[in-house]
Amino acid sequence: MSGITRRDFIKTSLGAAAAGSALLQACRSPRGATSTWSKPLGANDDVRIGVAGIRGKGNAHIQDFRRIPGVRVVALCDPDRRILAQRVQQFAESKQQVAAYVDVRKMIDDAEVDAIVIASPNHWHALMSVWACQAGKDVYVEKPCSHNVWEGRKIVEAARKYGRIVQVGTQSRSDLALREGIKYCQDGNLGKILLVRGLCYKPRGSIGKVSGPQFVPSYIDYDLWTGPAPLKPLMRTNLHYDWHWVWDTGNGDIGNQGIHQMDVCRWAAGAAQLSPRVMSVGGRFGYDDDGETPNTQFVFHDYDEIPILFEVRGLPVRKDGPGMPHYKGIRIGNVIHCEGGYFAGGFAYDNDGKKIKSFEIEQGSGHQANFIEAVRSRRASDLNADILEGHLSSALCHTGNISHLLGREASPHEIHEQIKSEPEALETFERFKEHLAANEVDITKTKATLGPWLKMNPEKERFVGFGAAKANRLLTRDYRQPYVVPKRV
């Protein structure tokens, strides 16, 4: 095992937090030759897990995997030495050993780790996943699996090339009752599916506005935290979590909470490729802060058979008012619109809004267990959320954001003219305007960003036609050495 021994680290953690922090220094040299270590697992072998990114969601994964029989969490990694010391201390208190790493490359090269769980910020997801596959590790990667479209496809290629099991953290795929509800609609019980809508109405307040670069504590390795992204001064109050609202590291709420609902949209629509046409309308309204991504947005994916319409709202139901708006009773979830009714929130309704059937939603309680089952069987087909599914759904979030990034401020009339051939988008825009007006935002003055209609070749995952050159440049990014997603995995 490379890095700090478990025994030495736990002894130090029990002695003093400061000394423990000092021991958490790890070598930051680039990984050497690619490891091909891969230990075949028997039915009675423990699956040994390493977790990268151990704050909120990562800590939840630690607890979830530790509860699965035959699974041991044996390694932790985070560039924040303080949170790393805290998590190791928690293991010590339960008299369990765990290796500790600041540099994820060291954890990936640890021969005592069978699988990597990735709960880092979005901009690290793809590179960690590719590195892990190359090192013979299986991967559970949080949503979205990628920060851009191109690198998502690279994870798929790496998983297939190295025969790895790669699960994406879109846990709705493990909800048995949701599966029943989607199948109920796909089987035609409510008539033909006309449109699938995703909703992310989640409160998002201002992250504040700073006047200059912010101090990064010495216990955080900021170079490692930044990884593949440009190394820039910290220009927001909170390094953690608020990275979601900055383009270099996050993807906005459509790629945060919203990816769960986007995945259900694509699943319900039966779409096995990216959409042939996409556009976005949105903006960051209601406050002036250091966030860059929209807090109010809708994206239209114009599939020929069943379109997908996705909505993001971060402002309350009205200015300073309590609670969030809803659509057909849904704030965070999906609505499957059919000829004879709709499915929403675990219920099927007729066109008059009368409940005609119920489905109990289970909230993805078995998603980690499903991953472990597939690790043991060595069959990617056993996964509920294989990397290909995660890539496609994540990419729908990214292409919607690309339209936004290429957009321009436009009047309500200009927006109406661009979407007038799509009645569902028009109806959504009317509610968009009403919602902002209730929050005292006049979009005739504070204009929304109207993204262009972008056409795509779904097989090649490349834009075509007008605006394609600019749009294709946003399918990937410039990576910072040595944190580069390889073109050939």
C-alpha positions as CSV (number, residue, x, y, z in Angstrom):
1,M,0.0,0.0,0.0
2,S,1.4,3.4,-0.9
3,G,0.9,6.5,1.3
4,I,0.4,6.5,5.1
5,T,-0.1,3.2,6.9
6,R,-3.5,2.8,8.6
7,R,-1.9,2.0,11.9
8,D,0.3,5.1,12.0
9,F,-2.4,7.4,10.8
10,I,-5.0,6.2,13.3
11,K,-2.4,6.4,16.2
12,T,-1.7,10.0,15.2
13,S,-5.4,10.9,14.8
14,L,-6.1,9.7,18.3
15,G,-3.1,11.6,19.6
16,A,-3.7,15.1,18.3
17,A,-5.6,16.7,15.4
18,A,-2.7,18.9,14.5
19,A,-0.3,16.1,14.2
20,G,-2.8,14.1,12.3
21,S,-3.1,17.0,9.8
22,A,0.7,17.0,9.3
23,L,0.7,13.3,8.6
24,L,-1.9,13.8,5.8
25,Q,0.7,15.2,3.5
26,A,0.8,13.1,0.4
27,C,3.1,12.9,-2.7
28,R,1.7,14.9,-5.6
29,S,3.9,13.6,-8.3
30,P,2.0,12.4,-11.4
31,R,1.0,8.8,-11.5
32,G,3.7,6.6,-13.1
33,A,3.0,3.8,-15.6
34,T,-0.6,2.7,-15.6
35,S,-1.4,0.0,-13.2
36,T,-3.3,-3.0,-14.5
37,W,-3.8,-4.6,-11.2
38,S,-7.2,-6.3,-10.9
39,K,-8.1,-8.9,-8.3
40,P,-10.9,-11.3,-9.3
41,L,-13.5,-11.3,-6.5
42,G,-15.0,-14.5,-5.3
43,A,-18.5,-14.8,-3.8
44,N,-17.1,-14.7,-0.3
45,D,-14.5,-11.9,-0.8
46,D,-15.0,-8.5,0.7
47,V,-15.3,-5.6,-1.8
48,R,-12.8,-3.0,-0.6
49,I,-13.9,0.6,-1.3
50,G,-12.0,3.8,-1.5
51,V,-14.0,7.1,-1.4
52,A,-12.8,10.3,-3.1
53,G,-14.5,13.4,-1.9
54,I,-15.8,12.8,1.7
55,R,-17.8,15.8,2.7
56,G,-21.6,15.7,2.4
57,K,-22.5,13.2,-0.3
58,G,-19.2,11.3,0.1
59,N,-19.8,10.9,3.8
60,A,-23.2,9.5,3.1
61,H,-21.6,7.0,0.7
62,I,-19.2,6.0,3.4
63,Q,-22.1,5.1,5.7
64,D,-24.2,3.4,3.0
65,F,-21.4,1.2,1.8
66,R,-20.3,0.2,5.3
67,R,-23.8,-1.1,5.9
68,I,-23.7,-3.5,3.0
69,P,-22.5,-7.0,4.0
70,G,-19.2,-8.1,2.5
71,V,-18.1,-4.5,1.8
72,R,-15.3,-2.6,3.6
73,V,-14.4,1.1,3.2
74,V,-10.6,0.8,3.4
75,A,-9.4,4.2,2.0
76,L,-10.5,7.9,2.0
77,C,-9.2,10.8,-0.1
78,D,-9.8,14.5,0.0
79,P,-7.6,17.6,-0.7
80,D,-9.1,19.1,2.5
81,R,-6.8,17.7,5.2
82,R,-9.1,18.8,8.0
83,I,-12.2,16.9,6.8
84,L,-9.9,14.0,6.0
85,A,-8.7,13.9,9.6
86,Q,-12.2,14.1,10.9
87,R,-13.4,11.1,8.8
88,V,-10.4,9.0,9.8
89,Q,-11.1,9.9,13.5
90,Q,-14.6,8.6,13.0
91,F,-13.2,5.3,11.8
92,A,-10.8,5.2,14.7
93,E,-13.6,5.7,17.2
94,S,-15.3,2.6,15.9
95,K,-12.0,0.7,16.0
96,Q,-11.7,0.4,12.3
97,Q,-8.6,1.1,10.1
98,V,-8.7,3.2,7.0
99,A,-5.9,4.6,4.7
100,A,-5.9,8.3,4.1
101,Y,-4.8,10.2,1.0
102,V,-4.8,13.8,-0.1
103,D,-3.9,12.9,-3.7
104,V,-6.4,10.6,-5.4
105,R,-3.7,9.1,-7.7
106,K,-2.2,7.5,-4.6
107,M,-5.5,6.0,-3.6
108,I,-6.2,4.7,-7.1
109,D,-2.8,3.0,-7.1
110,D,-3.5,1.3,-3.7
111,A,-3.6,-2.5,-4.4
112,E,-5.8,-2.9,-1.4
113,V,-8.7,-1.0,-3.0
114,D,-11.0,-2.8,-5.4
115,A,-13.4,0.0,-6.3
116,I,-13.5,3.8,-6.2
117,V,-16.5,5.9,-5.1
118,I,-16.3,9.4,-6.5
119,A,-18.1,12.2,-4.8
120,S,-15.8,15.0,-5.7
121,P,-16.8,18.3,-7.5
122,N,-18.0,17.7,-11.1
123,H,-14.9,18.8,-12.8
124,W,-12.9,15.9,-11.4
125,H,-15.5,13.1,-12.1
126,A,-14.3,12.0,-15.5
127,L,-10.5,12.1,-14.9
128,M,-10.9,10.1,-11.6
129,S,-13.1,7.6,-13.4
130,V,-10.7,7.1,-16.3
131,W,-7.7,6.8,-14.1
132,A,-9.6,4.2,-11.9
133,C,-10.6,2.1,-14.9
134,Q,-7.0,2.2,-16.2
135,A,-5.8,1.0,-12.8
136,G,-8.2,-2.0,-12.8
137,K,-10.7,-0.5,-10.4
138,D,-14.5,-0.5,-10.6
139,V,-16.2,2.9,-10.2
140,Y,-19.3,4.4,-8.6
141,V,-19.2,8.0,-9.8
142,E,-21.7,10.6,-8.6
143,K,-23.9,12.6,-11.0
144,P,-23.3,14.2,-13.3
145,C,-20.7,11.7,-14.4
146,S,-19.0,14.3,-16.5
147,H,-18.3,18.1,-16.6
148,N,-18.7,18.1,-20.4
149,V,-20.0,15.9,-23.2
150,W,-16.6,14.7,-24.6
151,E,-15.2,13.5,-21.3
152,G,-18.3,11.6,-20.5
153,R,-17.8,9.5,-23.6
154,K,-14.2,8.9,-22.6
155,I,-15.4,7.3,-19.3
156,V,-17.7,5.0,-21.4
157,E,-14.7,4.0,-23.6
158,A,-12.4,3.4,-20.6
159,A,-15.1,1.2,-18.9
160,R,-15.5,-0.9,-22.0
161,K,-11.8,-1.1,-22.8
162,Y,-10.8,-2.3,-19.3
163,G,-13.9,-4.3,-18.5
164,R,-14.8,-2.3,-15.5
165,I,-18.1,-2.0,-13.7
166,V,-19.1,1.7,-13.7
167,Q,-22.2,2.9,-11.9
168,V,-23.5,6.5,-12.0
169,G,-25.2,7.9,-8.9
170,T,-28.6,8.5,-10.6
171,Q,-30.3,6.5,-8.0
172,S,-33.8,6.9,-9.4
173,R,-32.9,4.0,-11.7
174,S,-33.0,1.7,-8.6
175,D,-36.5,2.8,-7.6
176,L,-38.6,-0.3,-8.3
177,A,-41.9,1.6,-8.1
178,L,-40.7,4.3,-10.4
179,R,-39.8,1.6,-12.9
180,E,-43.4,0.4,-12.7
181,G,-44.8,3.8,-13.2
182,I,-42.6,4.5,-16.3
183,K,-43.5,1.1,-17.8
184,Y,-47.1,1.8,-17.1
185,C,-46.9,4.8,-19.3
186,Q,-44.7,3.2,-21.9
187,D,-47.1,0.3,-22.2
188,G,-49.8,2.8,-23.4
189,N,-52.1,2.7,-20.3
190,L,-52.5,6.5,-20.6
191,G,-52.3,6.6,-24.3
192,K,-49.3,7.8,-26.3
193,I,-46.5,9.6,-24.4
194,L,-46.4,13.2,-25.8
195,L,-43.8,14.9,-23.7
196,V,-41.7,14.3,-20.7
197,R,-41.0,17.1,-18.3
198,G,-38.3,17.4,-15.6
199,L,-38.7,19.9,-12.7
200,C,-36.0,21.2,-10.4
201,Y,-37.7,23.9,-8.3
202,K,-35.2,24.0,-5.5
203,P,-34.5,27.1,-3.3
204,R,-31.1,28.7,-4.2
205,G,-30.2,31.9,-2.4
206,S,-27.4,34.3,-3.2
207,I,-23.9,33.1,-2.6
208,G,-22.7,36.6,-1.9
209,K,-20.4,38.9,-3.8
210,V,-16.7,39.4,-2.9
211,S,-14.5,42.3,-3.8
212,G,-11.3,40.4,-4.5
213,P,-9.6,37.0,-4.2
214,Q,-10.4,35.0,-1.1
215,F,-8.0,33.2,1.3
216,V,-7.8,29.4,0.9
217,P,-6.9,27.7,4.2
218,S,-3.5,26.0,4.3
219,Y,-5.2,22.7,5.2
220,I,-6.7,22.6,1.6
221,D,-4.4,21.6,-1.3
222,Y,-5.9,24.1,-3.7
223,D,-3.9,22.8,-6.7
224,L,-5.3,19.3,-6.2
225,W,-8.8,20.6,-5.5
226,T,-8.7,22.6,-8.8
227,G,-7.3,19.6,-10.7
228,P,-8.4,19.7,-14.4
229,A,-9.9,23.2,-14.1
230,P,-8.0,26.5,-14.6
231,L,-6.0,27.4,-11.5
232,K,-7.6,30.8,-10.6
233,P,-7.9,32.8,-7.4
234,L,-10.9,31.9,-5.3
235,M,-13.5,34.5,-6.2
236,R,-16.4,33.5,-3.9
237,T,-17.0,33.3,-0.2
238,N,-17.4,29.5,0.1
239,L,-15.0,27.2,-1.7
240,H,-17.1,24.1,-1.0
241,Y,-20.5,23.5,-2.6
242,D,-20.9,26.9,-4.3
243,W,-18.6,25.5,-7.0
244,H,-21.8,24.2,-8.5
245,W,-22.7,27.7,-9.7
246,V,-19.3,28.5,-11.4
247,W,-18.8,27.2,-15.0
248,D,-15.2,26.0,-14.5
249,T,-16.2,23.5,-11.8
250,G,-20.0,23.1,-11.9
251,N,-23.0,22.8,-14.3
252,G,-25.7,24.8,-12.5
253,D,-28.8,23.2,-11.0
254,I,-29.7,21.4,-14.3
255,G,-26.4,19.4,-13.8
256,N,-26.7,19.2,-10.0
257,Q,-30.1,18.2,-8.7
258,G,-31.5,18.4,-12.2
259,I,-29.5,15.5,-13.6
260,H,-31.6,13.1,-11.6
261,Q,-34.8,14.3,-13.3
262,M,-33.1,14.7,-16.7
263,D,-32.2,11.0,-16.4
264,V,-35.8,10.0,-15.7
265,C,-36.9,12.2,-18.6
266,R,-34.6,10.3,-21.1
267,W,-35.5,7.0,-19.5
268,A,-39.3,7.6,-19.8
269,A,-38.9,8.9,-23.4
270,G,-36.8,5.9,-24.4
271,A,-34.2,8.2,-25.9
272,A,-31.0,6.2,-26.5
273,Q,-29.0,9.1,-28.1
274,L,-28.5,12.9,-27.6
275,S,-31.3,15.1,-28.9
276,P,-31.1,16.3,-32.5
277,R,-32.0,19.8,-31.5
278,V,-31.8,21.8,-28.3
279,M,-32.3,25.3,-27.0
280,S,-32.3,27.2,-23.6
281,V,-33.9,30.2,-22.1
282,G,-32.6,31.4,-18.7
283,G,-30.7,33.7,-16.5
284,R,-29.5,34.5,-13.0
285,F,-32.3,36.6,-11.5
286,G,-33.3,38.2,-8.2
287,Y,-29.8,39.0,-6.8
288,D,-26.3,40.0,-7.9
289,D,-23.7,37.5,-6.7
290,D,-20.6,35.6,-7.7
291,G,-22.6,32.8,-9.2
292,E,-22.5,32.3,-13.0
293,T,-25.0,29.6,-13.8
294,P,-28.8,30.2,-14.3
295,N,-31.1,30.1,-11.3
296,T,-34.1,30.2,-13.6
297,Q,-34.0,28.2,-16.9
298,F,-35.9,26.0,-19.3
299,V,-34.3,23.7,-21.8
300,F,-36.1,22.1,-24.7
301,H,-34.7,18.8,-26.2
302,D,-36.5,18.4,-29.5
303,Y,-36.6,14.6,-30.0
304,D,-38.8,13.6,-33.0
305,E,-40.9,11.1,-31.1
306,I,-41.1,12.4,-27.5
307,P,-39.6,15.8,-26.6
308,I,-38.1,16.6,-23.2
309,L,-38.7,19.9,-21.5
310,F,-36.6,20.7,-18.4
311,E,-37.3,23.5,-15.9
312,V,-35.0,25.1,-13.2
313,R,-36.3,27.5,-10.6
314,G,-34.2,28.7,-7.7
315,L,-36.4,31.6,-6.5
316,P,-39.4,31.3,-4.2
317,V,-43.0,31.2,-5.2
318,R,-43.0,35.0,-4.8
319,K,-40.6,37.8,-3.6
320,D,-39.7,37.1,0.0
321,G,-42.6,34.5,0.1
322,P,-42.4,31.1,1.8
323,G,-42.0,28.0,-0.2
324,M,-41.3,27.1,-3.8
325,P,-43.6,27.0,-6.8
326,H,-44.8,23.7,-8.2
327,Y,-46.2,22.3,-11.5
328,K,-49.0,19.8,-11.1
329,G,-48.0,19.3,-7.5
330,I,-44.3,18.6,-8.4
331,R,-41.4,20.7,-7.2
332,I,-38.6,18.3,-7.8
333,G,-39.5,15.4,-10.0
334,N,-41.1,14.5,-13.4
335,V,-44.3,14.7,-15.3
336,I,-45.0,12.3,-18.1
337,H,-47.6,13.9,-20.4
338,C,-49.7,11.3,-22.3
339,E,-52.8,11.5,-24.5
340,G,-55.1,10.2,-21.8
341,G,-53.5,11.7,-18.7
342,Y,-50.2,12.0,-17.0
343,F,-47.9,10.5,-14.5
344,A,-46.5,12.6,-11.6
345,G,-45.2,12.1,-8.1
346,G,-45.9,8.3,-8.0
347,F,-49.5,8.6,-9.3
348,A,-51.2,8.2,-12.7
349,Y,-53.9,10.9,-13.4
350,D,-56.5,11.2,-16.1
351,N,-56.8,14.5,-18.1
352,D,-59.1,15.9,-15.4
353,G,-56.5,15.5,-12.7
354,K,-58.2,12.5,-11.1
355,K,-55.9,9.9,-9.6
356,I,-56.4,6.5,-11.3
357,K,-53.4,4.5,-10.0
358,S,-50.6,4.9,-7.4
359,F,-47.0,3.8,-7.3
360,E,-45.0,4.1,-4.2
361,I,-41.6,5.7,-4.9
362,E,-38.7,4.1,-3.1
363,Q,-36.0,6.9,-3.4
364,G,-33.2,4.6,-4.8
365,S,-32.5,2.8,-1.5
366,G,-30.7,-0.1,-3.2
367,H,-28.4,1.8,-5.7
368,Q,-25.1,1.1,-3.9
369,A,-26.1,-2.5,-3.3
370,N,-26.8,-2.9,-7.0
371,F,-23.3,-1.7,-7.8
372,I,-21.8,-4.3,-5.4
373,E,-23.9,-7.0,-7.0
374,A,-22.5,-6.1,-10.4
375,V,-19.0,-5.9,-9.1
376,R,-19.4,-9.5,-8.0
377,S,-21.1,-10.7,-11.1
378,R,-18.8,-8.8,-13.5
379,R,-21.7,-8.0,-15.7
380,A,-22.3,-4.4,-16.6
381,S,-25.8,-5.4,-17.7
382,D,-26.6,-6.0,-14.0
383,L,-26.2,-2.3,-13.3
384,N,-29.3,-0.1,-13.0
385,A,-27.3,3.0,-14.0
386,D,-24.5,1.9,-16.3
387,I,-22.0,4.6,-17.4
388,L,-23.5,4.8,-20.9
389,E,-26.9,5.8,-19.4
390,G,-25.2,8.3,-17.1
391,H,-23.2,9.8,-19.9
392,L,-26.2,10.4,-22.2
393,S,-28.3,11.9,-19.4
394,S,-25.4,14.1,-18.2
395,A,-24.8,15.2,-21.8
396,L,-28.4,16.5,-22.1
397,C,-27.7,18.8,-19.3
398,H,-24.4,20.0,-20.9
399,T,-25.9,20.6,-24.3
400,G,-28.7,22.7,-22.8
401,N,-26.1,24.7,-21.0
402,I,-24.1,25.1,-24.2
403,S,-27.1,26.8,-25.8
404,H,-27.3,29.1,-22.8
405,L,-23.6,30.0,-23.0
406,L,-23.9,30.9,-26.6
407,G,-27.1,32.9,-26.0
408,R,-27.8,36.6,-25.9
409,E,-30.1,38.9,-23.9
410,A,-33.4,39.0,-25.6
411,S,-36.8,40.6,-25.2
412,P,-39.9,38.5,-24.4
413,H,-41.1,39.1,-27.9
414,E,-37.8,37.8,-29.4
415,I,-38.0,34.7,-27.2
416,H,-41.7,34.1,-28.2
417,E,-40.8,34.3,-31.9
418,Q,-38.0,31.7,-31.5
419,I,-40.2,29.1,-29.8
420,K,-43.6,29.9,-31.3
421,S,-43.6,26.6,-33.2
422,E,-43.3,24.6,-29.9
423,P,-46.5,25.0,-27.9
424,E,-45.1,23.3,-24.8
425,A,-42.2,25.6,-24.7
426,L,-44.5,28.6,-25.1
427,E,-46.6,27.5,-22.2
428,T,-43.5,27.0,-20.1
429,F,-42.2,30.5,-21.1
430,E,-45.5,32.1,-19.9
431,R,-45.1,30.5,-16.5
432,F,-41.4,31.5,-16.5
433,K,-42.5,35.1,-17.0
434,E,-45.2,34.9,-14.3
435,H,-42.8,33.3,-11.8
436,L,-40.2,36.1,-12.3
437,A,-42.8,38.8,-12.1
438,A,-43.9,37.3,-8.8
439,N,-40.3,37.8,-7.7
440,E,-40.4,41.4,-8.9
441,V,-38.2,40.7,-11.9
442,D,-39.3,42.5,-15.1
443,I,-37.7,40.7,-18.0
444,T,-38.4,43.5,-20.4
445,K,-35.7,45.3,-18.4
446,T,-33.7,42.5,-16.8
447,K,-33.6,40.4,-19.9
448,A,-33.4,36.6,-20.1
449,T,-30.7,34.9,-22.1
450,L,-32.1,33.3,-25.3
451,G,-29.9,30.4,-26.5
452,P,-29.8,29.4,-30.1
453,W,-31.4,26.3,-31.5
454,L,-28.4,24.0,-31.9
455,K,-28.6,20.9,-34.2
456,M,-26.6,17.8,-33.4
457,N,-25.5,14.6,-35.1
458,P,-26.5,12.2,-32.3
459,E,-24.3,9.4,-33.5
460,K,-21.2,11.5,-33.5
461,E,-22.2,13.6,-30.6
462,R,-21.1,16.7,-32.5
463,F,-23.1,19.8,-33.4
464,V,-23.8,20.5,-37.1
465,G,-25.2,23.5,-39.0
466,F,-25.4,27.1,-37.9
467,G,-23.3,27.9,-34.8
468,A,-21.7,24.4,-34.8
469,A,-18.1,25.6,-34.6
470,K,-18.6,27.6,-31.4
471,A,-20.9,25.0,-29.9
472,N,-18.4,22.1,-30.6
473,R,-15.7,24.0,-28.8
474,L,-17.8,23.8,-25.7
475,L,-18.2,20.0,-25.9
476,T,-14.9,19.8,-24.1
477,R,-12.4,22.0,-22.3
478,D,-8.7,22.9,-22.1
479,Y,-7.3,20.7,-19.4
480,R,-4.5,21.7,-17.0
481,Q,-1.4,19.6,-16.8
482,P,-1.0,17.0,-15.3
483,Y,-4.8,16.7,-14.8
484,V,-5.7,15.8,-18.4
485,V,-8.4,13.5,-19.5
486,P,-6.6,11.4,-22.2
487,K,-7.9,11.4,-25.8
488,R,-7.0,7.7,-26.0
489,V,-8.0,6.0,-22.8
